[in-house]
Amino acid sequence: CSSVTSKDISKYDKLVWEVPKGWTNYKMYNGMTVNQVIKYGIKNGKETKKNENVRKLANVVRAFLKWCSKKEYMSNGLNEFINEVPSSNEKVEDKRDSFNDEELVKLFNNDLYEKGIYTETRGEFHDAPSRYWLPLISLFTGMRGNEIAQLYNDDIRYDEEAKFWFIDIRINEERKQSRKTVNAPRQVPIHPKLEELGLIRLANSIKGERMLFPECYNPNAKHYKAWGNNFNKKNKYGWKWQMGVTRDKAVFHSFRHNFTGALERKDVNEKVICALLGQKYKGELVPNYRSKQEGTILYEAVKLAEYPCIDWSKINARW
């Protein structure tokens, strides 16, 4: 067990999706390596495992690796290299829709963004910077809610060589900065619109090492949870409902889909989109921003995201 590495686990995590369903029960596969089994299955159109079966298997393997780690039979944290699988044949993210053009107009061409007037809300989020920034950042980066809510001011960084700003999405246990998947830590270039509206100025205005949005802090690292509940709530206190967006499947996570759609409409390479979103590409981890050239490719892709339905001339920079 001690010789098992993260590379081995990641390889398993990829191959488990590709082997034919029930292949160990058929004599035709006797003597074949796993790679040979997969090639045979593809060539002959064999059905692969369903999501639900892979999910159950992944949970067993993840639990076993965690137990081995606890008993010090192998390195700590290998269980994190088995990505979670949704509990149905449809990915969880696919169950949510993008915001349509009419909804985007309601969400951004309103008193909050044009006049700085906040709608009715309760508690610490009233007139908080996160009300203004979280939707904008997600719309122009595709970042998840918790990835944004947990940001510190020094996560906004400048690449001196490539000459652009980027957001460093990283893990820091002391700061309670976590990740959703093993490939979630990444660097995402900042769209010129975010720079124009004042995101860099906001980060620079904060002294020391502090959260960009301290009102989101949660001791259990679920920094987005309360904010997201307020945004998605289905009553007069729900922020999207106050703006007139009432569709159930149109939620904060929909901004991530809008970003993906904006890049797809510009024919951005799928692998580049996966690198920006922190997703796997065809079952494999995607290297993100290891050189000036790769960073420039990501930046040029991010700049292509545009939403002409929104009247940006009416939106005021807040910082």
Order of alpha helices (4+ residues) and beta strands (2+ residues): alpha-alpha-alpha-alpha-alpha-alpha-alpha-beta-beta-beta-alpha-alpha-alpha-alpha-alpha-alpha-alpha
